[in-house]
């Protein structure tokens, strides 16, 4: 069993409950680079990047244990961005990611 800090979806007008974590991932936009997943849900993730992402761009995110997932940059401010996944993660995938991050 894992534990995580949950933020209710309704309180933040989100489609799914998000879990805070710090997980290294790989981002592929025009070139491959590292990023940090600062929170995640089955429907998307908030990323911290070393360079800004353009709103509306489609990205590929390589997550540990899950592999590559496609997402669209919905919002971005400097080095943080919100990216809904094109296809949602399964609950099992999310649980595995949280366990990997020690949550």
Long-range contacts (C-beta under 8 A, 24 or more apart in sequence): 2-95, 2-98, 2-99, 2-103, 3-103, 4-98, 4-103, 5-103, 7-39, 9-41, 14-41, 14-43, 15-41, 15-43, 16-41, 16-42, 16-43, 16-44, 16-88, 17-41, 18-46, 19-94, 19-98, 19-103, 20-103, 21-97, 21-98, 21-101, 21-103, 22-101, 23-63, 23-64, 23-97, 23-100, 23-101, 24-64, 25-61, 25-62, 25-63, 25-64, 26-61, 26-62, 27-59, 27-60, 27-61, 27-62, 28-59, 28-60, 28-61, 28-62, 28-68, 29-53, 29-57, 29-59, 29-60, 35-61, 37-61, 37-63, 38-80, 40-89, 40-94, 40-97, 40-98, 41-94, 42-85, 42-88, 42-89, 42-90, 42-91, 42-93, 42-94, 43-84, 43-85, 43-88, 43-89, 44-71, 44-74, 44-82, 44-83, 44-84, 44-85, 45-71, 45-82, 45-83, 45-85, 46-80, 46-81, 46-82, 46-83, 47-80, 47-81, 47-82, 47-83, 48-79, 48-80, 49-79, 49-80, 49-81, 50-79, 51-79, 52-76, 52-78, 52-79, 52-81, 53-81, 53-83, 58-86, 59-83, 63-97, 64-97, 64-100, 65-93, 65-96, 65-97, 65-100, 66-93, 66-96, 66-97
